Amino acid sequence: MDEPGCAAPPSGREQEPQPRGSPCGNWMATHPKLTEMMSLDVADSTQVYAAFLVYLDLLEGKNWHDVTCVGLAELQLVCLRGREREAENLQVVVPTPVHMSFTHQRLREIMQKACIPQDETDSPLSVILAIVESDSTVVYYKLTDGFIMPDPPDDTEDMDNKQWRKKRRKLLR
C-alpha cells in the first residue's frame, strides 16, 4: 500500500525494505521546500541541502516565522529570510556546508546583495551565517558590517554588586 507522498516502487522489481521508523524512505528528497530550493537552480546540491537543513532547524528547532528561501544567482547561494519572533524585522540567514570557506570580500558581497535594509537607518547590515556539519549540526554566527555596541545590563544594581565583590577580593589578597 502506497503512503501519501511516497513514490510507487519501480516496475518489475520488488520494493526494498524501508528503514525502521521511516514512513516512506527518503522523505526529504520529496519535500516541497527542498524541491523549491532545487528549482531555484542557483547553487550546487551541497549548498541547497545545507539550506534545507537550516530551513528545517529554523522552523522546527528555533520556531522562526515567515521563513522563505531566496536564490542569489550572482553569488550562487540559496539564502533564507525569516523572523525570529513575529513582530521583529526579517533576518537573512546564509546556510553553508562546513567545508566551504569565505573571504572577507565574499562576506561583504553577501551582505550587500542579500541584506534587507532595516527601518532603523543607523543599524548596520547583518547576516546570520549558518554552518552545517556533516552530522546535520548547525552553528549560527551573526555577522555585522561594523561594530555593534552591546545592550546595557538589565539590572545595574547587580552590576554594582559584582564590581564591589571584585574590588573586595582584590583588597583581601
Residue frames relative to the residue before (quaternion, step in Angstrom):
aa qw qx qy qz dx dy dz
M 1.0000 0.0000 0.0000 0.0000 0.00 0.00 0.00
D 0.3685 -0.7342 0.5289 0.2131 3.57 -0.80 1.02
E 0.2962 -0.7339 0.5834 0.1826 3.52 -1.05 0.80
P 0.6226 -0.5492 0.3789 0.4089 3.61 -1.09 0.55
G 0.8129 0.2628 -0.2064 0.4770 3.54 -1.00 0.89
C 0.6333 0.5173 -0.3371 0.4666 3.58 1.27 -0.07
A 0.4570 -0.6680 0.5123 0.2873 3.53 -1.07 0.72
A 0.5355 -0.6045 0.4792 0.3439 3.55 -1.16 0.60
P 0.5672 -0.5940 0.4238 0.3818 3.61 -1.09 0.57
P 0.5971 -0.5710 0.4076 0.3890 3.59 -1.09 0.60
S 0.5099 -0.6623 0.4524 0.3108 3.57 -0.96 0.85
G 0.7958 0.3114 -0.2384 0.4613 3.54 -1.10 0.77
R 0.7472 0.3032 -0.2093 0.5531 3.62 1.20 -0.13
E 0.5336 -0.5966 0.4904 0.3447 3.50 -1.26 0.44
Q 0.4850 -0.6407 0.5009 0.3214 3.56 -1.12 0.64
E 0.4531 -0.6790 0.5054 0.2795 3.56 -0.95 0.91
P 0.5365 -0.6170 0.4486 0.3608 3.60 -1.04 0.66
Q 0.3888 -0.7247 0.5285 0.2106 3.54 -1.01 0.88
P 0.5862 -0.5727 0.4242 0.3854 3.59 -1.11 0.56
R 0.5912 -0.5838 0.4263 0.3577 3.53 -1.13 0.70
G 0.7907 0.2768 -0.2261 0.4970 3.58 -0.92 0.91
S 0.6304 0.5039 -0.3352 0.4862 3.57 1.27 -0.11
P 0.3786 -0.7595 0.4739 0.2352 3.61 -0.49 1.12
C 0.8325 -0.0339 0.0406 0.5514 3.62 0.95 -0.65
G 0.7109 -0.4511 0.2770 0.4631 3.57 0.91 0.82
N 0.8177 -0.2062 0.1751 0.5081 3.56 -0.91 -0.94
W 0.1398 -0.8304 0.5375 0.0446 3.58 0.21 1.29
M 0.6014 0.5872 -0.3698 0.3960 3.59 1.09 -0.61
A 0.6263 0.5643 -0.3468 0.4112 3.60 1.00 -0.74
T 0.7469 0.3654 -0.2115 0.5137 3.58 1.14 -0.55
H 0.3943 0.7227 -0.4857 0.2939 3.59 1.24 0.12
P 0.5288 -0.6725 0.4123 0.3131 3.63 -0.81 0.95
K 0.6604 0.5043 -0.3289 0.4487 3.63 0.96 -0.72
L 0.6305 0.5051 -0.3388 0.4823 3.61 1.02 -0.70
T 0.6284 0.5254 -0.3260 0.4721 3.57 1.01 -0.80
E 0.6438 0.5174 -0.3134 0.4686 3.59 1.00 -0.84
M 0.6629 0.5029 -0.3060 0.4626 3.59 0.93 -0.89
M 0.6497 0.5070 -0.3177 0.4690 3.59 0.99 -0.81
S 0.6646 0.5227 -0.3096 0.4350 3.59 1.01 -0.79
L 0.5247 0.6182 -0.4200 0.4076 3.61 1.22 -0.29
D 0.1494 -0.8565 0.4809 0.1134 3.56 1.27 -0.56
V 0.4718 0.6804 -0.4371 0.3512 3.57 0.92 0.92
A 0.7877 0.2319 -0.1147 0.5591 3.61 1.18 -0.38
D 0.5866 -0.5608 0.4305 0.3950 3.55 -1.25 0.24
S 0.6909 -0.5162 0.3152 0.3961 3.56 -1.24 0.44
T 0.6037 0.5627 -0.3627 0.4328 3.62 1.07 -0.60
Q 0.6839 0.4625 -0.2865 0.4861 3.58 0.92 -0.88
V 0.6292 0.5235 -0.3372 0.4652 3.61 1.03 -0.74
Y 0.6467 0.5088 -0.3187 0.4706 3.59 0.96 -0.83
A 0.6305 0.5155 -0.3282 0.4786 3.61 1.00 -0.79
A 0.6427 0.5202 -0.3177 0.4642 3.59 0.98 -0.85
F 0.6503 0.5150 -0.3160 0.4605 3.58 0.99 -0.81
L 0.6549 0.5028 -0.3166 0.4671 3.61 0.94 -0.83
V 0.6449 0.4974 -0.3183 0.4851 3.59 1.01 -0.77
Y 0.6006 0.5589 -0.3468 0.4547 3.59 1.03 -0.80
L 0.6789 0.4791 -0.2901 0.4748 3.60 0.85 -0.96
D 0.6573 0.5159 -0.3128 0.4516 3.59 0.95 -0.85
L 0.6522 0.5121 -0.3192 0.4587 3.59 0.95 -0.83
L 0.7157 0.4470 -0.2632 0.4676 3.58 0.89 -0.91
E 0.7905 0.3536 -0.1716 0.4697 3.56 0.71 -1.10
G 0.7546 0.4030 -0.2182 0.4697 3.59 0.92 -0.85
K 0.8017 0.2845 -0.1221 0.5113 3.57 0.95 -0.87
N 0.3648 -0.7841 0.4411 0.2397 3.60 1.34 -0.02
W 0.2008 0.7820 -0.5555 0.1990 3.57 0.90 0.93
H 0.3434 -0.7318 0.5581 0.1875 3.55 -1.31 0.40
D 0.8598 0.1582 -0.1091 0.4731 3.56 -1.30 0.50
V 0.2461 0.7847 -0.5334 0.1980 3.61 0.93 0.83
T 0.0288 0.7865 -0.6137 0.0627 3.56 -0.79 1.10
C 0.3553 -0.7142 0.5530 0.2407 3.55 -1.25 0.37
V 0.1162 -0.7756 0.6199 0.0237 3.53 -1.11 0.82
G 0.2731 -0.7620 0.5657 0.1573 3.56 -0.88 0.94
L 0.1219 -0.7704 0.6233 0.0562 3.55 -0.91 0.94
A 0.2641 -0.8226 0.4852 0.1346 3.56 0.08 1.34
E 0.6715 0.5156 -0.3149 0.4291 3.60 0.91 -0.87
L 0.7247 0.3759 -0.2326 0.5285 3.59 1.22 -0.45
Q 0.3130 -0.7675 0.4816 0.2846 3.57 1.33 -0.23
L 0.5056 0.6263 -0.4154 0.4238 3.53 0.89 1.09
V 0.2257 -0.6779 0.6686 0.2062 3.48 -1.35 0.41
C 0.1032 -0.7909 0.6027 0.0253 3.57 -0.67 1.14
L 0.2881 -0.7269 0.5942 0.1883 3.53 -1.26 0.41
R 0.1132 -0.7624 0.6331 0.0716 3.53 -1.15 0.68
G 0.2156 0.7794 -0.5631 0.1702 3.54 -0.93 0.89
R 0.4346 -0.6705 0.5411 0.2621 3.51 -1.40 0.04
E 0.4370 -0.6896 0.5127 0.2659 3.55 -0.86 0.99
R 0.7552 0.0605 -0.0366 0.6516 3.55 1.15 -0.75
E 0.6746 -0.5486 0.3081 0.3860 3.57 -1.08 0.68
A 0.7542 0.4205 -0.2242 0.4517 3.59 0.85 -0.92
E 0.5795 0.6175 -0.3733 0.3788 3.61 1.22 -0.16
N 0.6311 -0.5204 0.4198 0.3933 3.54 -1.35 0.22
L 0.5957 -0.5431 0.4474 0.3872 3.54 -1.29 0.39
Q 0.1544 -0.7633 0.6208 0.0897 3.55 -1.12 0.75
V 0.3502 -0.7224 0.5592 0.2069 3.56 -1.16 0.63
V 0.1061 -0.7740 0.6233 0.0337 3.54 -0.90 1.02
V 0.1592 -0.7822 0.5992 0.0619 3.57 -0.84 1.04
P 0.1886 -0.7996 0.5618 0.0973 3.60 -0.27 1.24
T 0.0602 0.7955 -0.6004 0.0563 3.56 -1.04 0.77
P 0.4679 -0.6385 0.5174 0.3253 3.58 -1.05 0.67
V 0.6397 -0.5788 0.3517 0.3635 3.58 -1.10 0.67
H 0.6818 0.5115 -0.3004 0.4281 3.61 1.02 -0.66
M 0.5787 0.5873 -0.3829 0.4166 3.62 1.21 -0.25
S 0.1781 -0.7898 0.5777 0.1038 3.59 -0.88 0.90
F 0.2303 -0.7688 0.5877 0.1027 3.54 -1.24 0.62
T 0.3036 -0.7016 0.6087 0.2124 3.54 -1.16 0.65
H 0.6534 -0.4814 0.3857 0.4389 3.57 -1.26 0.21
Q 0.6338 0.5392 -0.3271 0.4479 3.58 1.00 -0.81
R 0.6544 0.5097 -0.3092 0.4652 3.59 0.95 -0.89
L 0.6499 0.5057 -0.3185 0.4695 3.60 0.95 -0.82
R 0.6335 0.5210 -0.3285 0.4684 3.59 1.00 -0.78
E 0.6381 0.5193 -0.3236 0.4673 3.62 0.97 -0.84
I 0.6448 0.5173 -0.3188 0.4637 3.57 0.95 -0.88
M 0.6581 0.5079 -0.3150 0.4579 3.59 0.90 -0.89
Q 0.6933 0.4887 -0.2872 0.4449 3.58 0.87 -0.92
K 0.7664 0.3866 -0.2089 0.4685 3.60 0.93 -0.81
A 0.7419 0.4219 -0.2299 0.4676 3.59 1.09 -0.62
C 0.6134 0.6028 -0.3510 0.3703 3.59 1.10 -0.62
I 0.3344 -0.7002 0.6011 0.1913 3.47 -1.27 0.66
P 0.4257 -0.6906 0.5062 0.2927 3.63 -0.70 0.96
Q 0.3356 -0.7557 0.5337 0.1772 3.57 -0.85 1.01
D 0.6614 -0.5072 0.3814 0.3997 3.53 -1.31 0.36
E 0.6861 0.4440 -0.2726 0.5077 3.56 1.02 -0.83
T 0.3664 -0.7687 0.4821 0.2058 3.57 -0.55 1.14
D 0.6849 0.4986 -0.3014 0.4376 3.60 1.09 -0.54
S 0.5659 0.5911 -0.4103 0.4024 3.63 1.19 -0.09
P 0.4232 -0.7263 0.4801 0.2509 3.60 -0.80 0.99
L 0.6287 -0.5068 0.4216 0.4125 3.54 -1.30 0.31
S 0.0538 0.8023 -0.5937 0.0307 3.57 -1.05 0.69
V 0.0724 -0.7475 0.6577 0.0591 3.52 -1.27 0.55
I 0.3282 -0.6905 0.5997 0.2365 3.51 -1.29 0.37
L 0.2332 -0.7629 0.5916 0.1165 3.55 -0.65 1.14
A 0.1106 -0.7943 0.5968 0.0265 3.58 -0.66 1.15
I 0.1198 -0.8113 0.5716 0.0253 3.56 -0.34 1.27
V 0.1785 -0.8067 0.5612 0.0488 3.56 -0.67 1.21
E 0.2916 -0.7521 0.5742 0.1402 3.55 -0.76 1.14
S 0.6680 -0.5268 0.3452 0.3964 3.60 -1.21 0.40
D 0.6855 0.4460 -0.2943 0.4946 3.62 1.16 -0.42
S 0.5798 -0.6251 0.3259 0.4085 3.60 1.33 0.39
T 0.3926 0.6805 -0.5103 0.3499 3.60 1.19 0.33
V 0.1376 -0.7861 0.5991 0.0650 3.58 -0.97 0.89
V 0.0958 -0.7677 0.6328 0.0323 3.56 -0.92 1.00
Y 0.2094 -0.8020 0.5536 0.0806 3.57 -0.83 1.04
Y 0.0390 -0.7651 0.6427 0.0072 3.56 -1.05 0.89
K 0.2546 -0.7501 0.5876 0.1650 3.57 -0.85 0.94
L 0.1099 -0.7932 0.5987 0.0176 3.55 -0.72 1.15
T 0.0704 -0.7979 0.5982 0.0261 3.58 -0.92 0.90
D 0.4708 -0.6396 0.5300 0.2975 3.51 -1.27 0.48
G 0.7920 0.1168 -0.1223 0.5866 3.57 0.19 1.28
F 0.6272 -0.5419 0.4124 0.3780 3.52 -1.36 -0.01
I 0.1666 -0.7477 0.6329 0.1123 3.53 -1.22 0.58
M 0.4053 -0.7015 0.5305 0.2497 3.55 -0.85 0.98
P 0.4565 -0.6823 0.4871 0.2981 3.60 -0.89 0.84
D 0.5664 -0.5730 0.4618 0.3709 3.54 -1.22 0.49
P 0.5247 -0.6200 0.4627 0.3552 3.61 -1.06 0.66
P 0.6069 -0.5526 0.4035 0.4044 3.59 -1.15 0.48
D 0.5725 -0.6154 0.4245 0.3368 3.55 -1.12 0.69
D 0.8031 0.1925 -0.0712 0.5594 3.55 0.90 -0.92
T 0.2660 -0.7954 0.5247 0.1460 3.58 -0.26 1.25
E 0.5680 0.5895 -0.3886 0.4228 3.59 1.15 -0.53
D 0.6242 0.5324 -0.3240 0.4712 3.58 1.03 -0.80
M 0.6417 0.5317 -0.3117 0.4566 3.54 0.98 -0.88
D 0.6477 0.5148 -0.3149 0.4651 3.58 0.95 -0.87
N 0.6458 0.5212 -0.3185 0.4581 3.60 0.97 -0.84
K 0.6477 0.5146 -0.3201 0.4618 3.59 0.96 -0.82
Q 0.6616 0.4950 -0.3079 0.4716 3.57 0.94 -0.85
W 0.6368 0.5245 -0.3266 0.4612 3.57 0.99 -0.81
R 0.6548 0.5081 -0.3113 0.4649 3.61 0.95 -0.89
K 0.6361 0.5294 -0.3250 0.4577 3.57 1.01 -0.81
K 0.6576 0.4962 -0.3048 0.4779 3.60 0.94 -0.88
R 0.6425 0.5330 -0.3211 0.4472 3.56 0.97 -0.87
R 0.6367 0.5278 -0.3266 0.4576 3.60 0.97 -0.85
K 0.6499 0.5145 -0.3158 0.4617 3.58 0.96 -0.85
L 0.6720 0.5043 -0.2978 0.4531 3.59 0.96 -0.86
L 0.6854 0.4959 -0.2858 0.4502 3.59 1.03 -0.76
R 0.5718 0.6168 -0.3800 0.3849 3.62 1.16 -0.30
